[in-house]
Amino acid sequence: MQAVDKSAIDTVLLSLSEQYKGPGGVAAVLKDGEVIAKQVWGYSDLEKRVPMSAATMMPICSVSKEFTCAALLDIFGEASVLDDALASYLPDFEGKRPAIADLCNNQSGLRDYWALTVISGADPEGVFTADDARQLLGKIRTTHFETGTHYSYNNGNFRLLSFLIEEKTGRSLDELLRERIFLPAGMKTAGLFPNTSITPGDAIGYEGNIVSGFTPAVNNIHWSGDAGVCASLDDMIAWDQFIDATRGDENGIYNRLSRPQFYTDGKPACYGYGLNHVNFDNVKITGHGGALRGWRCQRFHAADARVSVIVMFNHQASAYGAAEQLMRAALGIPKAKTEVLPVDAGWYGNYFDSATKLSLSLTPAVGGQVHARFGTSPEMMDMQADGSLQSSGMVLQRKGDEIALRRDGENLSAKLHRVSGNGRQDIAGRYHCAEMDADFVCEIAGTAAYAAFEGFLGKGPMQPLYAIAEDIWLLPCQRGMDAPAPGDWTVVAERDASGAISGLTIGCWLARDIIYKKV
């Protein structure tokens, strides 16, 4: 066993309850298949005063994706076996369908189905059933990029896998996971619990923070494949011990899951078979995070170092941040403190990419960083000596009012230009999206613009619409059925030869280039 600095790990572990304040949490660090540090704190239920424990069952949310892919490979051998079966779930799809491997790698180009629930008028705390999922996915006709060329996160990819696995085996995904994955791995209490309104055991997930207070979160969605597994810390420890025990088997399930994946141009992909591929100071890491209103989870595995980390919260603090700290402590690579370089104020403002129809907002943040909004969650960026802004997933270079954006993990490059100005009030009206059979309604209330989505799931609430240019608006979306919510939608007015608005193009990072026509 290569030595690790146990004191450094313990220091981080003991600090987690103070750094990531909330009702409760659990964490563990494994080295060479053995637990070398474990911490449990707080309460699984504040009201009933039930202590958190290593046996407390919690939703692991999107960490479920690796188990879905594990079941697929264990049952069918190769993802391609199911390629032809996808047609019945995308009956109106136009053009060449994605392969099942594209779904597993989040390269399908299909828009995220939880983002599509927003444009379908869903109540964030409303009921969403398996039949709703089938109906929603069945509406899809197009992709928002050519399959295999880029990465975009889409929970619907894995919901489709769940449907296909159950259809072809005639058995529930829960039965298959228990039989083929959980029991062999020694995950004694793990199981698939698709109904998020009920958590097995006594744990409650909490919204809020130490300032506003914590309240029990309300969830009413049914999910499977993309999420739905509930497990304890003990279960997750067993999973990583199984991974270590089978590390020498080239065809072992985790070795198969974690093989490098590529885009069609041959560049390495950042994601494959339910696993993110990241680097901490050139150390290769696989893993995944999970989120639902009231819950956060993160697991990391460094195969070469034989180190694993698991963090689970019954609140909404950053499990990713906590797990990264633990992994860095275990690997002996604490995050380097970089010199804070001044940021030219000319960076700040709003920018627009005419290819993706997405916007980028840059604002000053505390500590000399820059707050960037492009994807689902805000990113904190640092000024570099070469004049660029960088975060872990994005690089920006500016020349005047033009920005070159790179998100190498996604294989995405874009040219954005600065936009500004007051929005034109003629955006008011009703717009229809034929693909999703959904409407977008915009009204002027006094001096301000508001808008809402309507569709087969209901009529969403009115939200303020903020102009960043004459014909470009932002619609904030900080609550959705899933977590995190899509973030800001970019709304772009399209005008005909007479100058009248003929339609809108609406999109967010999860679901881009959605076409609406003026009614």
C-alpha positions in Angstrom: 0.0 0.0 0.0 1.4 3.4 -1.0 1.4 5.6 2.0 -1.1 8.4 2.2 -1.2 11.4 4.6 -3.9 10.2 7.0 -3.7 13.4 9.1 -4.4 15.5 6.0 -7.5 13.4 5.2 -8.7 13.6 8.8 -8.3 17.3 8.8 -10.6 17.7 5.8 -13.1 15.2 7.1 -13.4 17.0 10.4 -13.9 20.3 8.6 -16.8 19.2 6.3 -19.6 19.8 8.8 -18.4 23.4 9.2 -17.5 24.0 5.5 -20.7 22.5 4.1 -23.3 23.5 6.7 -26.5 21.6 6.7 -28.6 18.9 8.5 -26.2 16.0 8.0 -23.8 14.1 5.9 -21.5 11.1 5.5 -18.1 10.6 3.8 -15.5 8.0 3.3 -12.1 7.6 1.8 -10.8 4.2 0.6 -7.2 3.2 -0.3 -6.3 -0.1 -1.9 -9.9 -1.3 -1.2 -9.8 -0.5 2.5 -11.6 2.2 4.4 -8.9 4.5 5.8 -11.2 7.3 6.9 -15.0 7.7 7.5 -17.1 10.4 9.0 -20.8 10.7 9.9 -22.4 13.8 11.3 -25.8 15.5 11.9 -29.3 14.2 11.5 -31.1 12.3 8.8 -34.4 13.8 10.1 -34.1 17.1 12.1 -37.7 17.1 13.2 -37.7 13.5 14.6 -34.1 13.9 15.7 -32.9 10.8 13.9 -29.1 10.7 13.8 -27.3 10.2 10.5 -25.5 6.9 10.1 -23.4 4.9 7.6 -26.5 2.8 7.1 -28.8 5.7 6.4 -30.4 5.3 2.9 -30.2 8.3 0.7 -30.9 9.0 -3.0 -27.6 8.9 -5.0 -29.5 10.5 -7.9 -27.4 10.7 -11.1 -24.7 8.4 -9.6 -27.3 5.8 -10.6 -26.2 6.2 -14.3 -23.1 4.1 -13.9 -25.2 1.3 -12.5 -27.7 1.5 -15.4 -24.8 1.2 -17.8 -23.3 -1.6 -15.8 -26.5 -3.6 -16.0 -26.7 -2.9 -19.8 -23.2 -4.2 -20.4 -23.6 -7.2 -18.0 -26.9 -8.3 -19.6 -26.3 -7.6 -23.3 -22.5 -7.5 -23.6 -22.5 -4.6 -26.0 -24.6 -1.4 -26.2 -25.1 -1.9 -30.0 -27.4 -4.9 -29.4 -30.1 -2.4 -28.6 -29.5 0.1 -31.4 -32.5 -0.9 -33.5 -34.9 -1.0 -30.5 -34.6 2.7 -29.9 -36.9 3.5 -32.9 -40.1 2.7 -31.0 -39.3 5.3 -28.3 -38.5 8.1 -30.8 -41.3 7.4 -33.3 -41.2 10.9 -35.0 -37.4 11.3 -35.0 -36.1 12.9 -38.2 -32.8 11.7 -39.7 -30.4 9.1 -38.3 -31.0 8.0 -34.8 -28.3 8.0 -32.2 -26.7 4.7 -31.3 -27.1 3.4 -27.8 -23.4 4.1 -27.1 -24.1 7.7 -27.9 -26.8 7.7 -25.2 -24.4 6.1 -22.7 -21.7 8.8 -23.5 -24.1 11.8 -23.5 -23.2 12.4 -27.2 -26.7 11.7 -28.6 -27.4 15.4 -29.2 -30.9 14.8 -27.7 -32.0 17.6 -25.4 -32.2 17.0 -21.7 -35.7 15.7 -20.8 -35.8 17.5 -17.5 -35.2 20.8 -19.3 -38.0 19.8 -21.7 -40.4 19.4 -18.7 -39.9 23.1 -18.1 -41.0 24.1 -21.6 -43.8 21.6 -21.2 -45.3 23.7 -18.4 -44.3 21.5 -15.4 -44.7 22.6 -11.8 -41.3 22.1 -10.1 -43.0 20.2 -7.3 -45.6 18.5 -9.5 -46.1 14.8 -10.3 -44.1 13.3 -13.2 -44.8 9.7 -14.0 -43.2 7.0 -16.2 -46.0 7.5 -18.7 -45.2 11.3 -18.8 -41.6 10.4 -19.5 -42.6 8.1 -22.4 -44.9 10.8 -23.8 -42.2 13.6 -23.5 -39.4 11.5 -25.1 -41.8 10.4 -27.8 -42.2 14.0 -29.0 -38.6 14.4 -29.9 -37.8 14.9 -33.6 -34.4 16.6 -33.7 -31.1 16.9 -31.9 -29.4 20.2 -30.9 -26.1 19.1 -32.5 -24.9 16.3 -34.7 -24.7 13.0 -32.8 -21.2 12.2 -31.7 -19.6 15.6 -32.2 -20.1 17.1 -28.8 -21.1 16.4 -25.2 -24.2 17.7 -23.5 -25.8 16.3 -20.4 -29.1 14.6 -21.0 -30.9 12.6 -18.3 -33.3 11.4 -21.0 -30.5 9.3 -22.6 -30.5 7.1 -19.5 -34.2 7.0 -19.1 -34.3 5.5 -22.6 -31.8 2.9 -21.5 -34.0 2.0 -18.6 -37.0 1.5 -20.9 -35.0 -0.5 -23.3 -33.5 -2.8 -20.7 -36.8 -3.5 -19.1 -38.5 -4.1 -22.5 -35.9 -6.5 -23.8 -35.5 -8.5 -20.5 -39.2 -8.4 -19.4 -38.0 -7.6 -15.9 -37.8 -4.5 -13.8 -34.5 -2.6 -13.7 -34.7 -2.8 -9.9 -34.6 -6.6 -10.0 -31.8 -6.6 -12.6 -29.6 -4.2 -10.6 -30.0 -6.1 -7.4 -29.3 -9.5 -9.0 -26.4 -8.5 -11.4 -24.7 -5.5 -9.7 -25.7 -4.8 -6.1 -25.6 -8.3 -4.6 -22.4 -9.4 -6.3 -20.8 -6.1 -5.1 -22.0 -6.6 -1.5 -24.4 -3.6 -1.7 -26.8 -5.2 0.7 -29.4 -2.4 1.0 -29.1 -0.6 -2.3 -32.1 -0.6 -4.6 -34.0 1.3 -7.3 -36.7 3.5 -5.8 -38.1 5.5 -8.8 -40.7 7.5 -6.8 -38.9 10.4 -5.3 -41.7 11.4 -3.0 -40.8 8.4 -0.8 -37.3 7.7 0.5 -36.6 4.3 2.0 -35.7 4.5 5.6 -35.8 7.6 7.8 -33.9 10.3 5.9 -35.3 13.6 4.8 -33.7 15.9 2.2 -33.7 19.6 3.0 -33.8 22.8 0.9 -32.4 26.0 2.1 -29.2 27.1 3.8 -27.8 28.3 7.2 -29.1 31.8 6.5 -32.7 31.1 5.3 -33.1 27.9 7.3 -33.7 24.4 6.3 -37.1 23.0 5.2 -38.0 19.5 4.0 -37.8 19.3 0.2 -40.8 18.3 -1.9 -40.2 15.9 -4.8 -42.8 14.1 -6.9 -41.0 12.9 -9.9 -40.6 9.3 -11.1 -37.2 8.5 -12.5 -35.4 5.4 -13.5 -32.1 4.8 -15.3 -31.0 8.4 -15.1 -31.4 8.2 -11.3 -33.5 6.4 -8.8 -31.0 4.3 -6.9 -31.0 4.8 -3.1 -28.0 3.5 -1.1 -26.2 3.9 2.2 -22.6 5.0 2.7 -21.9 1.3 3.6 -23.4 0.3 0.2 -21.2 2.8 -1.7 -18.1 1.7 0.2 -18.9 -1.9 -0.9 -19.2 -0.8 -4.5 -15.7 0.8 -4.4 -14.3 -2.2 -2.6 -15.7 -4.4 -5.4 -14.1 -2.1 -8.0 -10.8 -2.5 -6.3 -11.1 -6.2 -6.0 -11.9 -6.6 -9.7 -9.3 -4.1 -10.9 -7.1 -6.8 -12.5 -9.9 -8.2 -14.7 -9.8 -6.4 -18.0 -13.4 -7.3 -18.6 -14.5 -6.4 -15.1 -17.6 -4.3 -15.1 -16.0 -1.0 -13.8 -13.0 -1.4 -16.2 -15.5 -1.7 -19.0 -17.5 1.3 -17.8 -14.4 3.5 -17.4 -12.7 2.9 -20.8 -11.9 6.1 -22.6 -14.5 7.3 -25.1 -14.0 9.6 -28.1 -15.9 12.0 -30.3 -16.3 11.3 -34.0 -13.3 13.6 -34.8 -11.1 11.3 -32.6 -10.7 13.7 -29.7 -11.1 12.3 -26.2 -14.5 12.6 -24.5 -15.1 13.8 -21.0 -17.9 11.3 -20.3 -18.6 7.6 -21.0 -21.1 5.0 -19.7 -22.3 7.0 -16.8 -18.9 8.3 -15.7 -17.2 11.7 -15.8 -13.5 11.6 -16.7 -11.6 14.4 -15.1 -8.0 15.2 -14.0 -6.8 16.5 -10.7 -3.3 17.7 -11.4 -2.8 15.1 -14.1 -4.2 12.3 -12.0 -7.0 10.5 -13.9 -10.3 10.4 -12.0 -13.6 8.8 -12.9 -16.9 9.4 -11.0 -20.2 11.1 -10.9 -22.3 13.5 -8.9 -25.9 13.4 -8.0 -28.5 16.0 -7.2 -32.2 16.3 -6.4 -34.0 18.9 -4.4 -32.7 18.3 -0.8 -29.9 15.9 -1.7 -26.3 15.9 -3.0 -23.9 13.0 -3.7 -20.4 12.6 -5.2 -18.1 9.7 -5.8 -14.6 9.8 -7.2 -12.2 6.9 -8.1 -8.5 7.2 -9.0 -7.7 3.8 -10.5 -4.0 4.2 -10.7 -3.7 5.3 -7.1 -6.4 2.9 -5.9 -8.1 5.7 -4.0 -11.9 6.3 -3.8 -14.0 9.0 -2.1 -17.7 9.1 -1.4 -19.7 12.1 0.0 -23.4 12.2 0.6 -25.5 15.1 2.0 -29.2 15.4 2.9 -29.0 19.1 1.9 -27.8 21.1 -1.1 -24.2 22.0 -0.3 -21.5 21.1 -2.8 -20.8 17.4 -2.4 -18.4 17.8 -5.4 -16.4 20.4 -3.5 -16.2 18.2 -0.4 -15.2 15.1 -2.4 -12.5 17.0 -4.4 -11.0 18.2 -1.1 -10.9 14.7 0.2 -9.5 13.2 -3.0 -6.8 15.8 -3.2 -5.8 15.2 0.5 -5.6 11.5 -0.2 -3.5 12.0 -3.3 -1.3 14.5 -1.6 -2.1 17.2 -4.2 -3.8 20.1 -2.4 -5.3 22.7 -4.7 -2.6 25.2 -5.4 -3.2 28.8 -4.4 -2.8 30.9 -7.5 -1.9 34.5 -7.7 -5.0 36.7 -8.1 -4.5 38.8 -11.2 -6.6 41.9 -11.9 -9.4 41.6 -14.3 -9.9 44.3 -17.0 -13.5 45.7 -16.5 -13.8 45.4 -20.3 -14.6 41.7 -19.8 -17.9 42.3 -18.0 -21.2 42.2 -19.8 -23.3 39.9 -22.0 -22.2 38.0 -25.1 -24.1 36.0 -27.7 -23.2 33.0 -29.8 -25.1 33.0 -33.1 -24.4 29.3 -33.7 -25.8 27.8 -30.5 -28.1 30.8 -29.8 -26.8 30.7 -26.2 -25.6 33.7 -24.2 -22.7 34.2 -21.8 -22.8 36.7 -18.9 -19.7 37.8 -17.1 -19.9 39.7 -13.8 -17.3 40.5 -11.1 -17.2 38.1 -8.1 -15.6 38.3 -4.7 -11.9 37.6 -4.4 -11.0 39.0 -7.8 -12.7 36.1 -9.7 -15.2 36.4 -12.5 -18.7 34.9 -12.3 -19.6 33.3 -15.7 -23.0 32.0 -16.7 -23.1 29.8 -19.8 -24.0 26.3 -18.7 -26.4 25.0 -16.1 -24.5 26.3 -13.1 -22.4 29.4 -12.6 -18.6 29.0 -13.0 -16.0 31.0 -11.2 -13.2 32.0 -13.5 -9.6 33.3 -12.8 -7.5 35.6 -14.8 -4.4 34.0 -16.3 -1.0 35.4 -17.1 -1.8 35.1 -20.8 -4.8 37.3 -20.5 -7.4 34.6 -20.7 -10.1 33.6 -18.2 -10.2 30.0 -17.1 -12.3 27.7 -15.0 -12.0 23.9 -14.7 -14.2 23.5 -17.7 -13.9 26.6 -19.8 -11.4 29.0 -21.3 -12.3 32.5 -22.6 -10.0 34.7 -24.7 -11.2 38.3 -25.6 -10.3 40.6 -28.3 -12.3 43.8 -28.0 -16.0 42.9 -28.0 -15.4 39.4 -29.3 -14.8 36.3 -27.1 -13.5 32.9 -28.2 -14.9 30.2 -25.9 -13.5 26.8 -25.5 -15.0 23.9 -23.5 -12.6 21.2 -24.4 -14.3 18.4 -22.5 -17.5 19.0 -24.5 -15.5 19.4 -27.8 -17.2 22.8 -28.1 -15.7 26.0 -29.4 -17.7 29.2 -30.0 -17.2 32.8 -31.1 -19.4 35.2 -29.1 -19.9 39.0 -29.6 -20.9 41.5 -27.0 -24.6 42.5 -26.9 -26.4 45.3 -25.2 -29.5 47.4 -25.4 -33.1 47.6 -24.3 -35.6 45.0 -25.4 -38.4 45.8 -27.8 -41.8 45.5 -26.3 -43.3 43.8 -29.4 -42.1 40.5 -28.0 -45.5 40.2 -26.3 -47.6 37.4 -27.7 -48.1 33.7 -27.9 -45.6 31.4 -29.7 -45.9 27.7 -30.5 -43.2 25.0 -30.7 -44.5 22.3 -33.1 -41.9 19.7 -32.1 -42.9 19.7 -28.4 -46.5 20.9 -29.0 -45.8 23.6 -26.4 -46.4 27.3 -26.1 -44.4 30.3 -24.8 -46.5 33.2 -23.6 -45.0 36.7 -23.2 -46.8 39.6 -21.6 -45.9 43.2 -20.7 -47.0 43.9 -17.1 -46.7 47.6 -16.6 -43.2 48.5 -17.7 -41.7 44.9 -17.4 -41.8 41.8 -19.6 -42.8 38.4 -18.2 -43.1 35.0 -19.8 -44.2 31.5 -19.1 -44.1 28.0 -20.7 -47.2 25.9 -21.4 -47.5 22.3 -22.5 -48.9 18.9 -21.8 -47.6 19.0 -18.2 -49.5 22.3 -17.4 -49.0 26.0 -17.3 -45.8 27.2 -15.7 -45.6 30.4 -13.6 -44.9 33.7 -15.0 -41.2 34.7 -14.7 -39.5 38.0 -15.4 -37.9 38.4 -18.8 -34.7 40.5 -18.9 -33.4 42.1 -22.1 -29.7 41.9 -22.8 -30.1 43.3 -26.3 -32.9 44.6 -28.5 -34.0 41.1 -29.5 -32.2 38.9 -26.9 -33.7 38.2 -23.5 -32.9 36.0 -20.5 -35.6 34.0 -18.7 -34.2 32.8 -15.3 -35.1 29.3 -14.2 -33.8 28.4 -10.8 -36.3 25.7 -9.9 -37.2 22.7 -12.0 -38.4 19.1 -11.4 -34.8 18.0 -11.3 -31.8 19.6 -9.7 -30.0 21.7 -10.6 -32.5 23.6 -12.7 -31.7 24.5 -16.3 -30.5 28.1 -15.3 -31.2 31.0 -17.6 -33.0 30.4 -20.9 -31.8 32.6 -23.8 -34.8 33.9 -25.8 -34.0 35.3 -29.3 -36.6 37.1 -31.4 -36.5 36.2 -35.1 -37.9 38.9 -37.5 -39.3 38.7 -41.0 -38.6 41.0 -43.9 -41.0 43.6 -42.6 -39.3 43.7 -39.2 -42.2 42.0 -37.4 -41.4 39.1 -35.0 -42.1 35.8 -36.8 -40.9 33.5 -34.0 -38.4 32.8 -31.2 -35.5 30.6 -30.7 -35.2 29.5 -27.1 -32.5 27.5 -25.4 -30.3 26.7 -22.5 -27.1 24.6 -22.3 -29.2 21.5 -21.6 -31.7 22.1 -24.4 -30.6 24.4 -27.3 -32.1 25.8 -30.4 -35.8 25.2 -29.7 -37.9 26.8 -32.4 -41.2 28.7 -31.7 -43.4 30.4 -34.3 -45.6 33.4 -33.6 -49.3 32.4 -33.3 
